[in-house]
Amino acid sequence: MTLTQDETLLEREQDAIERITRARAILGDDVVILGHHYQRDEVVQFADFQGDSYQLCKEGSKVTAKYIVFTGVHFMAESAVVLGRPDQVVILPNLNAGCSMADMANLEQVLTAWDELEQVLGADPVNRIMPITYMNSAANLKAFVGARGGTVCTSSNAHGALDWAFNQREKVFFFPDQHLGRNTGKAMGIPLDQMVLWNPFKPFGGLTDAQILNARIILWAGHCSVHQQFRPDHIDLWRKHHPDINIIVHPECAMEVVDKADYVGSTARIVDVISAAPAGSKWAVGTEVHLVNRIKNQFPDKFIQLLSPFSCLCSTMYRISPLDLANVLENLVEGRVINQITVPADVAANARLALDRMLAIPK
């Protein structure tokens, strides 16, 4: 019998799972595997720690193992390098596992924007604006923020990060996700006309001097491709057919979606809220499909469905397969390190300042 392409891949992945198990047994405590909530089940089942980017950042900073294998995306592995010891090695099983949102802001663009803000304000912007970068950003952007007194935030602590910033400066420059910044600012009572959108492809972000001077939060024109797929109409449809449905969404969703939801929170909060809900409760969940399916399988006594009628998956994180994980682990068994993630020392030093500030801010 000739196997189909899908059957051949499934057979190879099943074999890879056995290879991972054998390699883990040999490597023992020398290796710790970190797994993001959005990772596919076949990979995340091997994680020693599973969580959102905030949880994994905290856990990663405590890891004592020589090797950290990060089954997430590139910016997460960079943060593990920054927070780790110099003798630790951080590995990303597939170097193509990136983040489209993180790619929407680069250092050159941010430096240009900072210079233009300085021109409008007529003074060093550090005295007036606090830069905050979302965790979904490159290490050199975290370093940019760290060198200017700013911090990193995640969807778990964005409110605390904005509070921290406004206690020190009058404005916040928030990048790269506009929706997390806008939704958090709105929840804090900041008027929409005091939150302006900076377009990095236009001079001065496409804003007038008056708009910049009036703004409390300057938002970067970036977004998450997964969470942009959820629409207000999806919520309306669920409520029409299931009036008792609970809608819970991630704050990377558009404001119009967040405004209609019953609950808003990070992936960790989504898990916590549904976990605590009574049996028989109904949930439509606006976040990545692998996490939604995992929660659904974990709580069969509850009705749990993806908010969207079509799958919304993090395609870049999906690039990490059991074959990739088996490959890096078996190479470690043979004494070879492949797919190591490194960060230049000067970048790491300033990025660590920003990450340490983040970890010190209450959620």
C-alpha positions as CSV (number, residue, x, y, z in Angstrom):
1,M,0.0,0.0,0.0
2,T,1.3,3.4,-1.0
3,L,1.1,6.1,1.8
4,T,-0.2,9.5,1.0
5,Q,1.9,12.6,1.6
6,D,-0.2,13.3,4.8
7,E,0.2,9.8,6.1
8,T,3.9,9.9,5.5
9,L,4.3,13.1,7.4
10,L,2.2,11.8,10.3
11,E,4.4,8.7,10.4
12,R,7.5,10.8,10.5
13,E,6.1,13.0,13.2
14,Q,5.1,10.0,15.3
15,D,8.7,8.7,14.9
16,A,10.0,12.1,15.9
17,I,8.0,12.0,19.1
18,E,9.7,8.8,20.1
19,R,13.1,10.4,19.2
20,I,12.3,13.4,21.4
21,T,11.4,11.1,24.3
22,R,14.7,9.2,24.0
23,A,16.8,12.4,23.7
24,R,15.1,14.0,26.7
25,A,15.9,11.0,28.8
26,I,19.6,11.2,27.9
27,L,19.9,15.0,28.3
28,G,18.1,15.0,31.7
29,D,18.3,18.3,33.6
30,D,20.7,19.8,31.2
31,V,17.8,20.9,29.0
32,V,14.6,22.8,29.8
33,I,11.9,23.2,27.2
34,L,9.6,26.3,27.2
35,G,6.4,26.2,25.3
36,H,4.1,29.0,24.3
37,H,0.3,28.5,24.6
38,Y,0.0,28.9,20.8
39,Q,2.3,26.1,20.0
40,R,0.8,22.9,18.5
41,D,0.0,20.0,20.9
42,E,2.5,17.6,19.3
43,V,5.3,20.0,20.4
44,V,4.0,21.7,23.6
45,Q,3.4,18.3,25.3
46,F,7.2,18.2,25.9
47,A,7.4,21.6,27.5
48,D,8.6,21.8,31.1
49,F,6.9,25.2,31.4
50,Q,3.9,26.3,29.3
51,G,2.4,29.8,29.3
52,D,2.0,33.2,27.6
53,S,5.0,35.4,26.8
54,Y,4.9,37.0,30.3
55,Q,4.8,33.7,32.1
56,L,7.6,32.2,30.0
57,C,9.7,35.4,30.4
58,K,9.4,35.0,34.2
59,E,10.1,31.2,34.1
60,G,12.9,31.6,31.7
61,S,14.7,34.0,34.0
62,K,14.7,31.3,36.7
63,V,15.9,28.4,34.6
64,T,19.2,26.9,35.7
65,A,19.6,24.3,32.9
66,K,22.5,24.7,30.5
67,Y,20.3,24.5,27.5
68,I,16.9,26.3,27.0
69,V,14.9,25.1,24.0
70,F,12.2,27.7,23.3
71,T,9.2,26.3,21.3
72,G,7.9,29.8,20.6
73,V,9.1,32.4,18.2
74,H,12.3,34.4,17.7
75,F,11.6,37.4,19.9
76,M,10.8,35.1,22.8
77,A,14.0,33.2,22.4
78,E,15.9,36.5,22.3
79,S,14.4,37.5,25.6
80,A,15.5,34.2,27.1
81,V,19.0,35.0,26.0
82,V,18.9,38.5,27.5
83,L,17.6,37.2,30.9
84,G,19.7,34.1,31.0
85,R,23.2,33.5,32.3
86,P,26.2,34.0,29.9
87,D,26.9,30.3,30.0
88,Q,23.4,29.3,29.0
89,V,22.5,28.4,25.4
90,V,19.1,29.2,24.0
91,I,17.9,27.3,21.0
92,L,14.9,27.9,18.7
93,P,14.0,24.6,17.0
94,N,13.1,26.3,13.7
95,L,14.8,29.6,12.9
96,N,11.9,30.5,10.6
97,A,9.5,30.8,13.6
98,G,9.1,34.6,13.7
99,C,6.3,37.1,14.4
100,S,4.7,39.3,11.7
101,M,3.8,41.9,14.4
102,A,7.4,42.1,15.6
103,D,8.5,42.7,11.9
104,M,6.2,45.7,11.7
105,A,8.6,47.9,13.6
106,N,12.4,48.0,13.2
107,L,15.1,50.0,14.9
108,E,15.7,52.4,12.0
109,Q,12.0,53.3,11.8
110,V,11.7,53.8,15.6
111,L,14.9,56.0,15.7
112,T,13.4,58.1,12.9
113,A,10.2,58.5,14.8
114,W,12.0,59.4,18.0
115,D,14.0,62.1,16.1
116,E,10.8,63.5,14.6
117,L,9.1,63.6,18.0
118,E,12.0,65.5,19.3
119,Q,11.6,68.1,16.5
120,V,7.9,68.6,17.4
121,L,8.4,68.8,21.1
122,G,11.4,71.1,20.9
123,A,13.2,69.1,23.6
124,D,14.7,65.7,24.3
125,P,11.7,63.4,24.1
126,V,13.0,61.4,27.0
127,N,11.9,64.2,29.2
128,R,8.3,64.0,28.0
129,I,7.6,60.6,26.4
130,M,8.1,57.1,27.9
131,P,8.8,54.5,25.2
132,I,7.1,51.1,25.8
133,T,7.6,48.2,23.5
134,Y,5.4,45.2,23.5
135,M,7.1,41.9,24.1
136,N,6.5,41.1,20.5
137,S,9.5,43.0,19.3
138,A,13.2,42.5,18.5
139,A,15.9,42.6,21.1
140,N,17.3,45.8,19.7
141,L,14.0,47.6,20.2
142,K,13.9,46.4,23.8
143,A,17.4,47.8,24.1
144,F,16.2,51.1,22.5
145,V,13.5,51.3,25.2
146,G,15.8,50.3,28.0
147,A,18.4,52.9,27.2
148,R,15.7,55.6,27.4
149,G,14.2,54.7,30.7
150,G,11.3,52.7,29.2
151,T,10.0,49.2,29.7
152,V,8.6,46.2,27.9
153,C,5.0,45.1,28.4
154,T,2.9,42.1,27.6
155,S,-0.8,41.7,27.4
156,S,-0.7,40.5,31.0
157,N,0.7,43.7,32.4
158,A,0.0,46.5,29.9
159,H,-2.2,48.4,32.3
160,G,0.5,48.4,35.0
161,A,3.1,49.4,32.4
162,L,1.1,52.4,31.3
163,D,0.4,53.4,34.9
164,W,4.1,53.2,35.6
165,A,4.9,55.3,32.5
166,F,2.4,58.1,33.3
167,N,3.7,58.4,36.8
168,Q,6.9,59.6,35.3
169,R,6.2,61.3,32.0
170,E,3.2,62.9,30.3
171,K,3.1,60.8,27.1
172,V,3.7,57.2,26.0
173,F,5.2,56.0,22.7
174,F,3.8,52.5,22.4
175,F,4.8,50.0,19.7
176,P,4.4,47.8,17.8
177,D,0.8,46.7,18.5
178,Q,-1.7,49.5,18.2
179,H,-4.7,47.5,19.5
180,L,-3.2,46.5,22.8
181,G,-2.2,50.1,23.4
182,R,-5.6,51.5,22.4
183,N,-7.7,49.0,24.3
184,T,-5.6,49.4,27.5
185,G,-5.6,53.2,27.2
186,K,-9.4,53.2,26.7
187,A,-9.9,51.0,29.7
188,M,-7.9,53.5,31.8
189,G,-10.2,56.3,30.7
190,I,-7.9,58.0,28.1
191,P,-10.0,59.6,25.4
192,L,-9.7,58.3,21.9
193,D,-8.6,61.7,20.5
194,Q,-5.7,61.6,22.9
195,M,-4.4,58.3,21.4
196,V,-3.1,58.9,17.9
197,L,-1.7,56.4,15.3
198,W,1.9,56.8,14.0
199,N,2.4,55.5,10.5
200,P,6.1,54.7,10.1
201,F,5.9,55.1,6.3
202,K,4.8,58.8,6.5
203,P,6.8,61.8,7.6
204,F,6.1,62.5,11.3
205,G,3.9,59.5,11.3
206,G,1.3,61.2,9.2
207,L,0.4,63.4,12.2
208,T,0.2,67.1,12.7
209,D,2.2,68.9,15.4
210,A,-1.1,69.6,17.1
211,Q,-2.1,66.0,17.2
212,I,1.3,65.0,18.6
213,L,1.2,67.7,21.3
214,N,-2.3,66.8,22.3
215,A,-1.7,63.0,22.4
216,R,-1.1,61.1,25.6
217,I,-0.4,57.8,23.8
218,I,1.3,57.6,20.4
219,L,0.4,54.2,18.9
220,W,2.5,52.4,16.3
221,A,0.6,51.2,13.2
222,G,1.2,47.5,13.9
223,H,-1.1,44.5,14.6
224,C,-1.3,40.8,15.2
225,S,-2.4,39.0,12.0
226,V,-4.2,36.3,14.1
227,H,-6.3,38.6,16.3
228,Q,-7.2,40.9,13.4
229,Q,-9.3,38.1,11.9
230,F,-11.9,38.4,14.7
231,R,-14.8,40.7,13.8
232,P,-17.8,42.2,15.7
233,D,-20.1,40.3,13.4
234,H,-18.7,37.1,14.8
235,I,-19.8,38.1,18.3
236,D,-23.3,39.1,17.0
237,L,-23.7,35.8,15.4
238,W,-22.9,33.8,18.5
239,R,-25.2,36.0,20.6
240,K,-28.0,35.4,18.1
241,H,-27.8,31.6,18.3
242,H,-26.6,31.3,21.9
243,P,-27.9,34.2,24.0
244,D,-26.2,32.7,27.1
245,I,-22.7,32.7,25.5
246,N,-19.7,34.3,27.2
247,I,-17.4,36.1,24.8
248,I,-13.7,36.3,25.9
249,V,-11.1,37.9,23.6
250,H,-7.4,38.9,23.6
251,P,-6.6,42.6,23.8
252,E,-4.7,42.4,20.5
253,C,-8.2,42.3,18.9
254,A,-9.6,45.5,17.4
255,M,-11.4,47.9,19.7
256,E,-14.7,47.1,18.1
257,V,-14.3,43.5,19.1
258,V,-13.1,44.2,22.6
259,D,-16.0,46.6,23.2
260,K,-18.5,43.8,22.5
261,A,-16.8,41.1,24.5
262,D,-17.7,40.1,28.1
263,Y,-14.1,39.5,29.1
264,V,-10.8,40.7,27.8
265,G,-7.4,39.3,28.7
266,S,-4.1,37.7,27.9
267,T,-3.8,34.1,27.0
268,A,-3.1,33.3,30.6
269,R,-6.2,35.2,31.8
270,I,-8.3,33.5,29.2
271,V,-7.2,30.1,30.5
272,D,-7.8,31.2,34.1
273,V,-11.3,32.6,33.5
274,I,-12.6,29.6,31.6
275,S,-11.0,27.2,34.1
276,A,-12.9,28.9,37.0
277,A,-16.2,29.0,35.1
278,P,-19.0,26.6,36.1
279,A,-19.7,23.4,34.2
280,G,-22.2,23.8,31.4
281,S,-21.1,27.4,30.7
282,K,-20.7,28.5,27.1
283,W,-17.6,30.3,25.7
284,A,-16.7,31.8,22.4
285,V,-13.0,32.6,22.5
286,G,-11.1,35.2,20.4
287,T,-7.5,34.0,20.3
288,E,-5.3,31.5,18.5
289,V,-6.9,28.2,17.6
290,H,-4.4,25.8,19.1
291,L,-5.0,27.3,22.6
292,V,-8.7,27.3,22.1
293,N,-8.7,23.6,21.1
294,R,-6.5,22.8,24.1
295,I,-8.9,24.5,26.5
296,K,-11.8,22.8,24.8
297,N,-10.2,19.4,25.3
298,Q,-9.2,20.2,28.9
299,F,-12.8,21.1,29.9
300,P,-15.2,18.8,28.1
301,D,-18.0,19.8,30.6
302,K,-18.1,23.3,29.1
303,F,-19.1,24.5,25.6
304,I,-16.0,26.1,24.2
305,Q,-15.6,27.3,20.6
306,L,-13.4,29.6,18.5
307,L,-15.1,33.0,18.1
308,S,-14.3,33.0,14.3
309,P,-16.0,30.6,11.9
310,F,-12.6,29.8,10.4
311,S,-9.3,28.8,12.0
312,C,-7.1,31.5,13.3
313,L,-3.6,30.1,13.9
314,C,-0.2,31.6,14.5
315,S,1.3,30.2,11.2
316,T,4.9,31.2,12.1
317,M,4.8,29.4,15.5
318,Y,3.3,26.4,13.7
319,R,6.5,26.1,11.7
320,I,8.1,24.4,14.7
321,S,7.3,20.7,14.3
322,P,8.2,17.5,16.3
323,L,10.8,16.9,13.6
324,D,12.5,20.2,14.4
325,L,12.5,19.6,18.2
326,A,13.8,16.0,17.7
327,N,16.6,17.4,15.5
328,V,17.9,20.0,18.0
329,L,17.7,17.6,20.9
330,E,19.5,14.8,19.1
331,N,22.2,17.2,18.1
332,L,22.7,18.1,21.7
333,V,23.0,14.5,22.6
334,E,25.8,14.3,20.1
335,G,27.4,17.4,21.6
336,R,26.4,19.8,18.8
337,V,24.4,23.0,19.2
338,I,22.3,24.1,16.2
339,N,19.8,26.9,15.9
340,Q,21.4,28.9,18.8
341,I,19.9,32.4,19.3
342,T,22.4,35.1,20.3
343,V,22.1,38.8,21.2
344,P,25.1,41.2,21.1
345,A,26.3,42.1,24.5
346,D,25.5,45.8,24.3
347,V,22.0,45.2,23.0
348,A,21.4,42.5,25.7
349,A,22.5,44.9,28.5
350,N,20.0,47.6,27.6
351,A,17.3,45.1,26.7
352,R,17.7,43.6,30.1
353,L,17.1,46.9,31.7
354,A,13.7,47.1,30.0
355,L,12.8,43.5,30.8
356,D,13.8,43.8,34.4
357,R,11.6,46.9,34.7
358,M,8.7,44.9,33.1
359,L,9.1,42.1,35.6
360,A,9.1,44.6,38.5
361,I,5.8,46.2,37.4
362,P,2.7,44.6,39.1
363,K,0.3,42.9,36.8
